[in-house]
Amino acid sequence: MKWTMARAFVVAAVVAAIGALAVGRLQDPHKAVQVAAPSQPVLEFARDDLAQATTQKVARTVPVTGTLMPLEQSIIKARAPGVVLEVLAREGESVRRGQLVARIDATEVRAQLAARQADIAAARAQLDWARRNLQRQGELLAKGFISANAYDSVKNEEAVARARLDAAQAQAAQVHKLVADQTLVAPLSGIVAKRHAEPGERLPADTPILTVVSLDRLELTANVPTTEIADVALGQAVRVRVDGFGGRLFEGRVERINPQATAGTGVVPVYVIVENPEHALRAGLFAHGELVLSSDEPRTTIPAAALHEPDGNAYVYVIDQNTVRRRAVEVAFVVDQRAVLEGGVSPGETVVAANLGALPEGAQARLPATATAREP
């Protein structure tokens, strides 16, 4: 808009009024001169200053950002101490569930297993002797050669021997599992993300050897403002773009919603699942997108730059019959630099789309000769 030209019109009107007053006084110093009030200024707008309110299909969205993380991952660890014999997978290699991925020397745990098996043999022998003795004492009790108390004592010894055998067998089963655990298999199908150990290393129990992640489904943790969380529901669509993939759009959906807001932040974590069957995406990539709160539907929109909100109440300047009118509007939301209106402006009306500051109400508008407004 040629704002300086508009100011020139106002100044010219004031100068003309002063000149008329001076001439009148020169003609007759005693005669009162009546000067007409200056007319409304004329504001000249450029084509880019104006836009028409249009009807567009717009979806209400909330921007989300975060890092893509695998929904399923597993750290394969040494369950018993030992020396690593071999690690059969490296970073970036695919593994299948149940596939052998590493072996640890089981010499130490096999020795422990042999000791437990010896304990079992000893406990079984004691139990056999206790049972035979109990049988003999039962025969003597029946003939009246021993008392009931003596028989109960022998019966108790047989029970103790049986308990010792059970304990020895349980300990042996535990060590036997450790022996089996020295042969490590992948708990899920995926890709090796980290190799923590190499052959020849001696590892204590619970030391990581491999990290395997599944890329089939990735998870994005999005922080949604508490003012918008009431409109978020499970299954809602999320349009995701990932750094490094240009404008490619990935579809996600809301899988889970945290039951409480994060203290002191005013946001609620929402967990979005992004299907990745082709494994095009990788874990750890930064993603940004839009959580779709409402479906596409026709709405009245204007450029967001046309809004004025000095006191929290939004208004726009409308060109109505070549006159500048200030019009209060109700803004539903702003998306893609377009303000979606609930009322105040009708489709087809021309608004001042550039932020030109406060304009005089009722000023005459001089529009470009080629067009009255630019299309959005």
C-alpha positions in Angstrom: 0.0 0.0 0.0 1.2 3.5 -0.8 0.9 4.6 2.8 3.0 7.8 2.1 0.5 8.7 -0.6 -2.4 8.3 1.8 -0.6 10.6 4.2 -0.1 13.1 1.4 -3.8 13.2 0.8 -4.4 14.1 4.4 -1.7 16.7 4.5 -3.0 18.3 1.3 -6.5 18.6 2.7 -5.2 20.3 5.9 -3.0 22.7 3.8 -5.9 23.6 1.6 -8.1 24.3 4.7 -5.4 26.6 6.1 -4.9 28.4 2.7 -8.7 29.0 2.5 -8.7 30.5 6.0 -5.8 32.8 5.1 -7.4 34.1 1.9 -10.6 34.7 3.7 -9.0 36.8 6.3 -7.0 38.8 3.7 -10.2 39.7 1.9 -12.1 40.7 5.0 -10.4 40.6 8.3 -13.6 41.1 10.2 -15.5 38.4 8.3 -15.7 34.9 9.8 -14.6 32.4 7.3 -16.3 28.9 7.4 -13.9 26.1 6.4 -15.2 22.7 5.6 -13.8 19.8 7.5 -11.3 17.8 5.6 -12.8 14.7 3.9 -11.9 11.1 4.7 -8.4 10.2 3.5 -8.1 8.0 0.4 -5.9 4.9 0.9 -4.3 3.4 -2.1 -3.6 -0.4 -1.9 -1.3 -2.5 -4.0 -2.4 -5.8 -5.3 -0.4 -7.7 -2.8 -2.0 -5.8 0.1 -5.4 -7.5 -0.5 -6.8 -11.0 -0.5 -10.2 -12.6 -0.7 -11.7 -14.8 1.9 -12.1 -18.3 0.4 -13.7 -21.6 1.3 -11.2 -24.4 1.6 -11.1 -27.9 3.0 -9.0 -27.6 6.1 -8.2 -30.1 8.8 -7.5 -29.0 12.4 -4.0 -30.2 13.4 -1.5 -30.0 16.2 2.2 -29.9 15.3 4.3 -32.8 16.8 8.0 -33.4 16.9 10.2 -36.1 18.3 12.6 -38.9 17.6 11.6 -42.2 16.0 12.4 -45.2 18.3 11.9 -48.9 17.7 8.8 -50.3 19.4 10.5 -53.6 20.0 14.2 -54.0 20.9 16.2 -56.4 23.0 19.7 -56.4 24.6 21.1 -59.9 24.5 23.3 -60.5 27.6 25.5 -63.2 29.0 23.5 -64.9 31.7 26.5 -66.6 33.3 30.2 -65.6 33.5 32.5 -67.0 30.8 34.7 -66.4 27.9 33.1 -65.4 24.6 33.7 -68.0 22.0 32.1 -66.4 19.0 29.7 -63.6 18.1 27.9 -64.4 14.9 26.3 -61.1 13.9 27.5 -57.5 13.4 25.9 -54.1 13.2 23.4 -53.7 10.4 22.9 -57.5 9.9 19.5 -59.0 10.0 18.7 -61.8 12.4 15.7 -64.1 12.8 14.0 -65.0 16.0 15.6 -68.1 17.5 18.8 -67.7 15.4 22.1 -68.5 17.1 24.0 -65.2 17.5 26.7 -65.9 20.1 28.3 -68.7 22.2 30.1 -68.5 25.5 32.5 -71.0 27.0 30.4 -73.2 29.3 33.3 -74.9 31.1 32.7 -73.3 34.4 29.0 -73.8 34.5 29.4 -77.4 33.3 31.6 -78.0 36.3 28.9 -76.6 38.5 26.4 -78.9 36.8 28.6 -81.9 37.5 28.7 -81.0 41.2 25.0 -80.6 41.3 24.5 -84.0 39.7 26.8 -85.5 42.3 24.7 -83.9 45.0 21.6 -85.5 43.3 23.2 -89.0 43.4 24.2 -88.6 47.1 20.7 -87.4 48.0 19.1 -90.2 46.1 21.2 -92.8 47.9 20.3 -91.3 51.3 16.6 -91.4 50.3 16.8 -95.1 49.2 18.5 -96.0 52.6 15.9 -94.0 54.5 13.0 -95.7 52.7 14.4 -99.2 53.3 14.9 -98.3 57.0 11.4 -96.9 57.2 10.0 -100.2 55.8 12.0 -102.3 58.3 10.9 -100.1 61.2 7.3 -100.4 60.1 7.5 -104.1 60.3 9.0 -103.9 63.8 6.3 -101.5 64.8 3.7 -103.9 63.6 5.2 -106.7 65.8 5.4 -104.4 68.8 9.2 -104.4 69.0 9.5 -100.6 68.8 7.5 -97.7 70.0 5.5 -95.3 67.8 7.8 -92.5 68.7 10.8 -94.4 67.3 9.0 -95.2 64.1 8.0 -91.5 63.7 11.7 -90.5 64.1 12.7 -92.8 61.2 9.8 -91.6 59.1 11.0 -88.0 59.6 14.5 -89.0 58.4 12.9 -90.4 55.2 11.1 -87.1 54.7 14.3 -85.1 55.2 16.1 -87.3 52.7 13.4 -86.8 50.1 13.5 -83.0 50.6 17.3 -83.0 50.1 16.9 -84.8 46.8 14.3 -82.3 45.6 16.6 -79.4 46.5 19.6 -81.0 44.7 17.5 -81.6 41.6 16.3 -78.0 41.6 19.8 -76.7 41.9 20.9 -78.9 39.1 18.1 -77.7 36.9 19.1 -74.1 37.5 22.7 -74.8 36.5 21.6 -76.8 33.5 19.7 -73.8 32.3 22.9 -71.7 32.7 24.7 -74.2 30.4 21.9 -73.8 27.8 22.1 -70.1 28.1 25.7 -70.1 27.1 24.3 -70.6 23.6 22.6 -67.3 22.8 19.8 -66.9 20.3 17.9 -63.8 19.0 14.7 -63.2 21.0 13.1 -61.3 18.1 13.5 -60.8 14.4 15.3 -57.5 13.6 18.6 -55.8 12.9 21.7 -55.7 15.0 22.1 -52.1 16.2 25.1 -52.6 18.5 27.8 -55.3 19.0 29.0 -54.9 22.6 31.5 -57.9 22.9 34.1 -59.7 20.9 35.4 -63.3 20.9 38.0 -63.9 23.6 36.5 -61.5 26.2 35.7 -62.8 29.6 32.3 -61.5 30.6 30.6 -61.4 34.0 26.9 -62.3 34.2 24.4 -59.8 32.7 27.0 -58.2 30.4 25.5 -57.0 27.0 26.6 -58.7 23.9 24.3 -57.6 21.1 21.4 -55.1 20.8 18.7 -56.1 18.3 16.0 -53.8 17.2 12.9 -54.3 15.1 12.2 -51.7 12.4 8.8 -53.0 11.5 7.0 -50.4 13.7 8.6 -47.2 15.0 7.3 -45.1 17.8 7.2 -41.3 18.1 6.6 -39.6 21.4 4.7 -36.4 20.8 4.0 -33.8 23.5 0.5 -32.4 23.0 -0.6 -29.2 24.8 -3.1 -29.8 27.6 -5.4 -27.3 25.8 -5.7 -29.7 22.8 -5.6 -33.1 24.6 -9.4 -33.3 24.9 -9.7 -33.7 21.2 -7.0 -36.4 20.9 -8.2 -40.0 20.6 -6.7 -43.4 20.0 -6.4 -44.2 16.3 -6.2 -40.6 15.1 -4.1 -40.1 12.0 -0.7 -38.4 12.2 1.1 -37.1 9.1 4.9 -37.5 9.7 7.8 -36.1 7.8 11.3 -37.3 8.6 14.6 -35.4 8.2 16.5 -36.7 5.2 13.4 -37.9 3.3 12.5 -34.5 1.8 8.7 -34.0 1.4 7.9 -37.7 1.7 4.9 -38.3 4.0 4.6 -41.2 6.3 1.3 -42.2 7.9 1.1 -42.8 11.7 -1.6 -43.2 14.2 -2.1 -42.6 17.9 -1.4 -45.8 19.8 -1.4 -44.7 23.4 -2.0 -41.6 25.5 -0.3 -41.0 28.8 -2.8 -40.8 31.6 -1.1 -37.7 33.2 0.5 -34.5 32.0 4.2 -33.9 32.5 4.7 -31.8 35.6 5.5 -28.2 34.9 5.3 -28.4 31.1 1.6 -28.2 30.2 1.9 -31.1 27.8 0.7 -34.7 27.7 2.8 -37.4 26.0 1.1 -39.1 23.1 2.6 -42.2 21.5 2.4 -42.5 17.8 3.1 -45.7 15.8 4.6 -45.4 12.3 4.4 -48.5 10.3 7.7 -49.2 8.5 7.3 -52.5 6.6 10.0 -51.6 4.0 12.4 -50.5 6.7 13.0 -47.3 4.9 13.1 -45.4 8.2 15.8 -45.9 10.9 15.6 -45.6 14.6 16.9 -42.3 16.0 15.8 -40.1 13.1 14.1 -36.8 14.0 10.5 -36.5 12.8 8.0 -33.7 12.7 4.4 -33.8 11.6 0.8 -33.0 12.3 -1.7 -34.7 14.6 -5.1 -34.5 12.8 -7.7 -33.5 15.3 -10.6 -33.1 12.8 -11.2 -34.3 9.3 -11.1 -32.1 6.2 -14.2 -30.0 5.8 -15.0 -26.7 4.0 -14.2 -23.6 6.1 -13.8 -19.9 5.5 -10.1 -18.9 5.5 -8.0 -15.8 5.2 -4.3 -15.1 5.4 -3.1 -15.2 9.0 -1.3 -11.9 8.4 -4.7 -10.2 8.0 -5.5 -10.7 11.7 -5.1 -8.0 14.3 -5.2 -9.1 18.0 -3.9 -6.2 20.1 -6.1 -7.0 23.1 -6.9 -10.6 22.5 -10.0 -9.9 20.4 -9.3 -10.6 16.7 -10.4 -8.2 13.9 -9.6 -7.6 10.3 -10.0 -4.8 7.8 -12.6 -5.5 5.1 -12.9 -3.4 1.9 -16.7 -2.9 1.6 -17.7 -0.8 -1.4 -14.3 0.8 -1.6 -14.5 1.7 2.1 -12.2 0.4 4.8 -14.3 -1.3 7.6 -13.0 -2.8 10.8 -14.7 -6.2 11.3 -14.5 -8.4 14.4 -13.9 -12.1 13.6 -13.9 -15.4 15.5 -10.8 -17.5 14.8 -11.1 -21.2 15.1 -7.4 -22.0 14.5 -4.4 -21.1 12.3 -2.8 -23.7 10.0 -0.3 -23.3 7.1 -0.4 -19.5 7.5 -4.1 -19.5 7.0 -6.6 -18.4 9.7 -9.7 -20.5 9.8 -12.7 -18.4 10.8 -15.9 -19.3 12.6 -17.6 -16.0 11.6 -17.2 -12.3 10.8 -16.2 -12.6 7.2 -17.9 -14.3 4.3 -16.3 -16.1 1.4 -15.6 -13.7 -1.4 -15.1 -10.6 0.7 -11.9 -8.6 0.3 -9.6 -8.2 3.3 -6.4 -6.3 3.9 -4.0 -9.2 3.9 -0.8 -7.2 4.8 -0.1 -6.1 8.3 -0.2 -2.3 7.7 -1.0 -1.4 11.3 -4.1 0.5 12.4 -6.1 2.0 9.4 -8.7 4.8 9.7 -12.2 3.5 9.9 -14.3 4.6 7.0 -11.4 5.7 4.8 -11.9 5.5 1.1 -9.9 2.7 -0.6 -8.4 3.0 -4.0 -7.9 -0.5 -5.4 -5.6 -1.6 -8.2 -7.1 -1.2 -11.6 -6.1 -4.7 -12.7 -7.6 -6.6 -9.9 -9.4 -6.0 -6.6 -7.5 -8.7 -4.7 -4.9 -11.4 -5.1 -5.9 -15.0 -4.9 -4.5 -17.0 -2.0 
